[in-house]
Amino acid sequence: MSDHVLLIEQPGDWKPHFPEYPVMLARDYLTRAPENGSGQLRVINLCRSSRYLSVGYYCSLLAEARNHKVIPTVRTLQDLSRKSIYSLDTEDIDRKVAKVLGRKRAGLQPTAFEMTVFFGQCAPKEMQEIAQQLFSFFRAPLFKVEFRLAGQWRIDAIKPLSLHALTQDQEADFFAALDNYLKRPWRKPRGARGYKYDLAILQNPDEDLPPSNRTALNNFMRIGRSVGLEVDLIDRKDFSRLAEYDALFIRETTRIDHYTYRFARKADGEGMVVIDDPDSILKCTNKVYLAELLASHKVPTPRTLILNRDNLLAAEEAIGYPVVLKIPDGSFSRGVFKADNRQELEETAKGLFRDSDLILAQEFAYTEFDWRVGILNKQPMYVCQYFMSRKHWQIVNHKAKGSPRQGGFRTLAVEDAPPRVVKTALRASNLIGDGLYGVDLKETRKGVMVIEVNDNPNLDAGIEDAVIKDDLYRRIMEDFLRRLDRKRKR
């Protein structure tokens, strides 16, 4: 049998001039599952009805229960029926719509425009990127998008379309898009290779300071497969394919205003196991939130103030010089500056306030190295000492000539690290959740202090794995397996 089948609601929906595809009536699909040797049947649900508890709804529901790869999923059907859902998901797209439709277009009505999308394809070439993005959010075979001009152009509605209602020209476009869609490999059958789940690792091979080097990524793939996970490396272009996987592991520096956060949100929304989960990204990437959280739970930190334009000099009065200024969402020494006097304080803050209404001022405490405790599921895995870059006060000197210059490191077994360092790190990370975190600390004359909690800690071959070797990768892959098994049981 073919590896795909198209479901229609009524015999007349498949017209005599349509091309040859494996087609099945919805009522037949509901009463018996089609035979497919690989178990990876791709189901294209073209039913007329998509409302809750309709025939189309039940086809998608049973397809998911049978482990068929169905489009649209039940979640997509629900999202398309609730405007409040896609008004949240399409803010970034609305900005692109305003830019494209804001240009003069021949024949464009003054306040309305609509287009049809077939498997991410559309007729207007200038709208193609928007159509693909919408398809990545709402993976439905065919739908109509309505745009309205209300101050600026924006998406007003997204509505499912029925195959039987297409014009002859639209039919040609639909089958061209369908043919192109089916030519894309869905996934290699995991059943034949004995893998229990599919795990995607999001990475960017062009990132200057990625959280995992290539050898570490290869280790994750090797160890993951040994414990029953089919592991693939993906990048930002694979957003529309994300739902094909069971879990997502983000190995690219995360930010809120970045596609890494959109990947995490989509994975979480699809019910996948995801590390870093969007809640952890949201909490850890914002140092203002972290400062308030740690202070309210009396976790020791350097003296810290949240500053706005009106209380900037409070840093001078309460902390003194030198003082460290931080943007809310910096990572691994990025967006962190030191001011030695009022002039530097005002000049540095002026630049930071261009991007954020709030910044952080923190007591400067120089140490030869920072501690990093790697924690997964509330259990410490490794401890590292990251030494300051040569002739610099940070671990990474981003202003060094050529490329960023990093200091050295020393990795310790958890049991060989000072207990007070590990204990303080756990206190901090447990306030965030049970994901994967790297807690940065300084050990000073005043005691151990938390600098920050990172949701996307470095896991590099030769550094963080220097003591426990493959066990580092195995513990993380086995934790994915544990979470996936628990989700399946629920």
Secondary structure, 3 states (H helix, E strand, C coil): CCCEEEEECCHHHCCCCCCCCCEEEHHHHHHCCCCCCCCCCEEEECCCCCCCCCHHHHHHHHHHHCCCEEECCHHHHHHHHCHHHHHHHCHHHHHHHHHHHCCCCCCCCCCEEEEEEECCECCCHHHHHHHHHHHHHCCCCEEEEEEEECCCEEEEEEEECCHHHCCHHHHHHHHHHHHHHHHCCCCCCHHHHCCCEEEEEECCCCCCCCCCCHHHHHHHHHHHHHCCEEEEEECHHHHHHHHHCCEEEECCCCCCCCHHHHHHHHHHHCCCEEECCHHHHHHHCCHHHHHHHHHHCCCCCCCEEEECCCCCCHHHHHCCCCEEEECCCCCCCCCEEEECCHHHHHHHHHHHCCCCCCEEEEECCCCCEEEEEEEECCEEEEEEEEECCCCCCCCEECCCCCCCEECCEEEECHHHCCHHHHHHHHHHHCCCCCCEEEEEEEEECCEEEEEEEECCCCCCCCCCCCCCCHHHHHHHHHHHHHHHHHHHHC
